[in-house]
Amino acid sequence: MFKKLTLDQLFKIKTNFFKNLKSIYTKKKYTTFSEFIKHYLKDLNEVYFLEWGDFSFKIEKKENWLVLIDNKEKIFLELTNDEIKALHNFLKNWKINQQRNENLTILQKLLLQFRQWQLNAINWKPFIVYDIETIWNTDNLKNTKFAIWYSIISNENHSNNLKFRFISEKNLKKFVEFLLNFDWYIIGYNQISFDNPVIIYNTNLWEQELEILNKKSIDLFLFIWNLTGRRLWLDNVSKALVGIKKTLSSWLEGEKLLREYEKTGEKKLLEKVKNYCKNDVKMTLWVLLYFLTHNKIFIDGKEYEYTFNQFLKLASSPKDKKEEKKQEIKWLF
């Protein structure tokens, strides 16, 4: 997944895109970008630059434009002839532009908008973002044991330290009742098929309560799946769009830590799991804000655009039950 940006947008945000591009042509002994394009790509329409066994950058020549793909920054850029000249002038004055560049990253801009209450509502309603961790049971969700939960509510404190709620087994039922009673959106990643049923079953509630939660839910995993036909892990989506990754390799590692904590009572193990869960909430929140702010994503050469109403519809429409059964297990997301 890539962020498809315009050159003007790139000029206004802080990324390593220009630095990565400049390093490519200077390593090839070219002093300017225009020389590099004119001579190095003279007889080539497409060229990949490799690093550590994978491509770090790709440049492709089209009839009337140039395509630049930065695989490190996950940025896709199309340039007209006039924009190629503008990029050349920008890179030519690289040192000056570096000193002047006080722009924010995409993540910093989203965080600023969130703290300034510009992105704290969906359809004028606040929302809650949550994630749970469990002792996994692949045979039956009803036998999957709830462990911990973190959440953040959009109309609460937006200071530098965002206000996260920690929910344990002791207060799980009380917080599920809170979710059932409020008239807000519930945001998660794969929560319609996993998190929502797990918390319902762990509080001995019924399918009718699960239906209430699901009707309020905006599931970012479902949105991507419905929009692109792809089931993508939260880690990959978050790294590509906002630059945040998981704190553990997978939930299997988290579950192992949790089991060790239950045996030993060592608090450091529990803190690692809690931090993992809290970070998943952060990733889900920033991906949500990205989707609300931008109206397109780019995957493997194809652009996917959507309106706000389409976003709401696709994020709340479960896939066919047969397809749902084929989903990867929870920790992959």
Secondary structure, 3 states (H helix, E strand, C coil): CEEEECHHHHHHECCCHHHHHHHHHHHCCCCCHHHHHHHHCCCCCEEEEEECCEEEEEEEECCCEEEEEECCCCEEEEEEHHHHHHHHHHHHCHHHHHHHCCCECHHHHHHHHHHCCCCCCECCECEEEEEEEEECCCCCHHHCEEEEEEEEECCCCCCCCCCEEEECCCCHHHHHHHHHHCCCEEEECCHHHHHHHHHHHCCCCCHHHHHHHHHHEEEHHHHHHHHHCCCCCHHHHHHHHCCCCCCCCCHHHHHHHHHHHHHHCCHHHHHHHHHHHHHHHHHHHHHHHHHHHCCEEEECCEEEECCHHHHHHHCCCCCCHHHHCCCCCHHHC
